[in-house]
Structures are given as C-alpha cells and as structure tokens.
C-alpha cells in the first residue's frame, strides 16, 4: 500500500511539472551502508555493529562498534560516499550500550573535532550522556593540548555531543523528509534496548538491534523495503553448553525465528547482521534462514551498499 501511495504521488507530481513546463525534480536515493557487521567475537573481517542510512547526502548512523569509523573513512574516500566523512556525521543513534555497538563513539567525537562547525546529535537509551562525559575525560589531554597552542579551531567545544535520551517507543527525529522512530526490543537483561524504523521519501528501513525473537520487530517491519536483523546459527548454538544456550536464546534470535519474523513482515530484502555462528560455518545461518524463508535474504559484509 505504501508503494502504491508513493507511485500515485509520483504520477501526480510528474503531471503537474509537465503541465507547468517544469523539470521533474531529481529524487534523492536512499542507500544503506554497512559500516560494521560483526559481534563481540573478534573478527579480522568485520567491524563492530554499525549501519549508515544515507539520504540526500546526509548520514544517519546507527551504532558505532569498534572499526566503524575506519570503515566510514573508507566509504567516504574510496567509495565516494562523502556523507560518511567523520566530520560530516552528526546524527548518531544507539540501539543499546554494549561495547560492540559503541566502542568507536570516542573515535567519531575525536576525529578532526577541531574542524567541526556543528555538534554531533546523539540519540539513544539513558546512559548516553554519562558515556559522552567519559569520552570527554578520556580526550582531555588531547583537547587541552590543541587549545593551548595556535592551532586553528572552528569551535573550541566541537568535540562535545548533544545527547537526547529516551526510554519509550516513539519518533525521535523528523527532518527533511526523514522520520526515525525507536521501538523497544527484548535483549535479555539490557533494558531498554531499541530497534529503529527509518522512513525516507523512497524507502522504509527497519533495524532490529540486538534482540531475542520479538513479534514487535515484525510489526514494525511489515512491508518494509529493508529489514536488517541480527541472527544466530542453529547449528552453532546447539553445540554450546546449556547455560550459554539459555543466555543466547534470551538475548538473540536463532535463524528459524529470524525466518518467522521475515515471513510475518515480508520485507523486500532481509539483511542478516551480527551473525553469531559459534564455531559453525559462517554461512550456516544464511542457509538455515533460507530453509524457512523464500524471500530475498543476504548475509551482509562490511561496506556492502544496498539501494
């Protein structure tokens, strides 16, 4: 239904422009860039969790796991996605504050902070202000040294973020045709933990964050263009000791449950991230999801781009 409305809107706009002799305005295409697809388990090929949604040359970044900023620099310099240059990233959203989702937050605030002409706006659960204060303390010697000399600095407080904490579901940002809503998910003892629904003029993207099986994710993702969901290999999970199986079932989503979510939501594309495979073959999760879900599904790699 959403696509039908967008199609009818596009037809009407085209007709009006033709009638008035005006050129049809160029549509800004939304891209999803995977800045990090890993887990807390060290992996030389995967940075910690981080997803960027780029629309109209502006980046909205969700989580900042270890290595995400290095990948953002690669995306901006090697792939031409200039919105992901660290000094241009000024909208950041955290799903929760586990280390594999926030270790590169200091890297973002520190990278060329003296050349920033606006502050980073940070959204997420309670704790983001305390985390920010800790970053400022860590950076204090560097900040003091740069301010003490004659180094040109655009804004002496350019390293500081403006934080916006929330505990409940709801719209957290609406600007320039982009609407971002947070919704609670079930991530074990981490409360609150959030997923996000990102709506742009041409795409609807849903990010599950870290979560156990939660029908609320399916409700948020129904008929979305893209659902980005964490996943765990059944083959790997079943080989773990019982206490670890209980822990992971309470905090993460096994492959069969991911397929159940996807069958309920029916997104145009399902993207698997945060793949916990516990020593099994990395692609076992993808194979298991495909057994129960016939839609378009991929296992994401760092710096994959989806349009």
C-alpha positions in Angstrom: 0.0 0.0 0.0 2.9 2.4 0.8 4.4 1.8 -2.6 1.0 2.4 -4.3 0.7 5.8 -2.5 4.3 6.7 -3.5 3.5 5.7 -7.1 0.4 7.8 -7.2 2.2 10.7 -5.6 5.0 10.4 -8.3 2.4 10.3 -11.1 0.7 13.5 -9.8 4.0 15.3 -9.4 5.1 14.4 -12.9 1.8 15.5 -14.4 1.9 18.9 -12.5 5.5 19.5 -13.7 4.6 18.7 -17.3 1.6 21.0 -17.2 3.7 23.9 -15.8 6.6 23.2 -18.1 8.9 22.5 -15.2 11.6 19.9 -14.9 10.8 16.9 -12.7 12.9 17.3 -9.5 15.6 14.6 -9.1 14.7 12.1 -6.4 17.3 11.6 -3.6 18.0 7.9 -3.5 18.4 6.3 0.0 21.4 4.0 0.5 22.2 1.7 3.3 25.9 1.2 4.0 27.1 -1.5 6.4 29.9 0.1 8.5 30.2 -2.9 10.8 28.5 -6.4 10.7 30.3 -8.2 13.5 29.7 -9.4 17.1 31.7 -9.2 20.3 33.7 -12.1 19.0 36.9 -10.6 17.4 36.9 -11.0 13.6 39.5 -9.6 11.3 37.0 -9.1 8.5 34.2 -7.5 10.5 34.0 -4.3 12.5 31.5 -4.0 15.4 27.9 -3.2 14.7 27.2 0.0 12.7 24.7 0.8 9.9 24.5 4.1 8.0 21.4 5.3 6.2 22.4 7.9 3.7 19.7 10.1 2.2 20.0 13.4 0.3 23.8 13.4 1.1 23.2 13.2 4.8 24.2 10.2 7.0 22.2 8.8 9.9 24.4 6.3 11.7 23.1 3.5 14.0 25.6 2.2 16.5 29.4 2.6 16.3 31.2 -0.6 17.1 34.9 -1.0 17.0 36.3 -0.2 13.5 33.1 1.6 12.2 34.9 4.9 11.8 37.7 3.4 9.8 35.1 1.9 7.5 33.3 5.2 7.3 36.6 6.8 6.2 37.0 4.1 3.6 33.4 4.6 2.4 33.9 8.4 2.1 37.4 8.3 0.5 37.4 5.1 -1.6 33.7 4.7 -2.4 32.8 8.4 -2.9 30.1 8.4 -0.1 31.2 11.8 1.2 28.4 12.0 3.8 30.3 9.4 5.8 33.4 11.5 6.3 33.6 11.6 10.1 33.3 15.4 10.3 30.1 15.2 8.4 28.5 12.6 10.5 26.3 14.5 13.0 23.3 12.2 13.6 24.0 9.0 15.6 21.6 6.6 17.2 22.4 3.8 19.7 20.3 0.7 20.0 21.9 -0.1 23.4 25.3 0.4 25.0 27.0 -2.9 24.7 30.7 -2.5 23.8 30.4 -3.9 20.3 27.9 -1.2 19.5 29.7 1.9 20.9 33.5 1.4 21.1 34.0 3.8 18.1 32.0 6.6 19.7 35.2 8.2 21.0 36.8 7.8 17.6 33.9 9.8 16.0 34.0 12.6 18.5 37.8 12.8 18.3 38.3 12.7 14.6 39.1 16.2 13.4 36.8 17.6 16.1 38.7 21.0 15.7 37.3 21.3 12.2 33.7 20.6 13.1 31.3 23.6 12.6 28.4 21.8 14.3 28.0 19.3 17.1 27.1 15.6 16.8 23.5 14.9 17.9 23.3 11.6 19.7 20.1 9.6 20.4 19.6 6.5 22.5 18.8 5.0 25.8 19.7 6.5 29.2 23.4 6.4 29.7 24.5 8.2 26.5 25.2 11.4 28.4 27.4 9.6 31.0 29.1 7.8 28.2 29.8 11.1 26.5 31.2 12.6 29.7 33.6 9.6 29.9 34.8 10.3 26.3 35.5 13.9 27.2 37.5 12.8 30.2 39.5 10.4 28.0 40.2 13.1 25.4 41.0 15.8 28.0 44.8 15.8 27.4 44.4 15.9 23.6 41.8 18.7 23.9 43.9 20.7 26.3 47.0 20.5 24.0 45.1 21.5 20.9 43.5 24.5 22.6 46.8 25.6 24.2 48.7 26.4 21.0 47.9 28.3 17.9 46.1 25.5 16.0 43.1 26.9 14.1 39.9 25.5 15.8 36.4 26.1 14.3 34.7 25.5 17.6 36.5 25.0 20.9 33.7 22.8 22.1 33.4 20.9 18.8 34.2 17.6 20.4 31.1 17.7 22.6 27.9 16.0 21.6 24.3 17.0 22.2 22.6 13.9 23.8 18.9 13.0 23.5 18.0 10.1 25.8 14.6 8.3 25.8 13.1 5.2 27.5 9.9 4.5 25.4 8.7 3.9 21.9 8.2 6.9 19.6 9.5 9.3 17.0 13.0 10.5 17.9 13.8 12.6 14.9 11.9 14.1 12.0 13.6 16.3 9.5 14.0 16.9 5.8 11.6 14.1 4.9 13.3 11.6 7.1 11.4 10.2 10.1 13.1 7.9 12.6 11.2 6.0 15.3 12.6 3.9 18.1 10.8 0.8 19.5 11.8 -1.5 22.4 13.2 -4.9 21.8 14.0 -7.9 24.0 17.7 -8.1 24.6 18.0 -10.1 27.8 18.8 -8.0 30.9 19.5 -4.9 28.8 16.6 -2.6 29.4 15.7 -0.6 27.5 17.2 -1.8 24.2 15.8 -0.4 20.9 15.3 -1.1 17.3 14.7 1.7 14.8 12.3 2.3 11.9 13.7 4.8 9.4 11.4 6.3 6.8 12.7 8.4 3.9 10.7 9.6 0.9 11.8 6.5 -1.1 12.5 3.7 1.4 11.4 2.2 4.8 14.2 0.5 6.6 13.9 -1.4 9.9 16.9 -2.2 12.2 16.2 -4.9 14.8 19.2 -4.1 17.0 20.2 -6.9 19.3 17.1 -8.8 20.3 15.6 -12.2 21.1 12.6 -13.3 19.0 10.2 -10.4 19.2 6.9 -10.1 17.2 7.2 -6.3 17.7 10.0 -6.3 15.2 7.8 -8.0 12.6 5.0 -5.4 13.2 7.5 -2.5 12.7 8.9 -4.1 9.6 5.7 -5.2 7.8 6.1 -4.4 4.1 9.4 -2.5 4.7 11.8 -2.2 1.8 14.7 -3.5 4.0 14.8 -5.3 7.3 18.2 -5.5 8.9 18.1 -8.3 11.6 20.6 -9.9 13.9 20.8 -13.7 13.6 22.3 -16.8 15.3 23.2 -20.1 13.7 21.1 -23.1 15.0 24.0 -25.4 14.2 26.4 -23.4 16.2 24.0 -22.6 19.0 23.0 -26.3 19.6 26.6 -27.2 20.2 27.1 -24.8 23.1 26.8 -25.8 26.8 23.3 -25.5 28.2 23.9 -22.3 30.1 25.2 -20.5 27.0 22.2 -21.7 25.0 19.9 -20.3 27.6 21.7 -16.9 27.6 21.7 -16.6 23.8 18.1 -17.6 23.4 17.1 -14.8 25.9 19.2 -12.2 24.1 19.5 -13.1 20.4 17.4 -14.5 17.5 18.1 -18.0 16.2 17.9 -18.5 12.4 14.4 -20.2 12.5 13.0 -17.3 14.5 14.5 -14.8 12.0 12.7 -16.6 9.2 9.5 -16.5 11.3 9.9 -12.7 11.6 10.6 -12.3 7.9 7.6 -14.4 6.9 5.4 -12.2 9.1 6.9 -8.9 7.9 7.6 -9.7 4.2 10.2 -7.1 3.6 11.6 -6.6 0.0 15.0 -7.5 1.4 16.2 -9.2 4.6 19.8 -8.4 5.6 21.4 -10.5 8.3 24.0 -8.9 10.6 25.6 -9.6 14.0 25.9 -13.2 12.9 26.6 -15.5 15.9 27.8 -18.8 14.4 29.7 -20.2 17.4 32.3 -22.1 15.5 29.9 -23.5 12.8 30.3 -22.4 9.2 29.7 -18.6 9.0 27.2 -19.1 6.2 25.2 -21.8 8.1 22.9 -19.0 9.4 22.0 -17.9 5.9 21.4 -21.4 4.8 19.1 -22.1 7.8 17.1 -18.9 7.2 16.6 -19.8 3.6 15.1 -23.2 4.6 12.1 -21.4 6.1 12.0 -18.1 4.2 11.8 -17.8 0.4 12.2 -14.1 0.2 15.3 -12.1 -0.8 17.9 -12.6 2.1 21.6 -11.9 2.2 24.4 -12.1 4.8 25.9 -8.7 5.0 29.6 -7.9 4.8 31.4 -4.7 5.9 31.0 -1.9 3.4 28.2 -3.6 1.5 25.8 -1.0 0.0 22.1 -1.6 -0.5 19.9 0.7 -2.6 
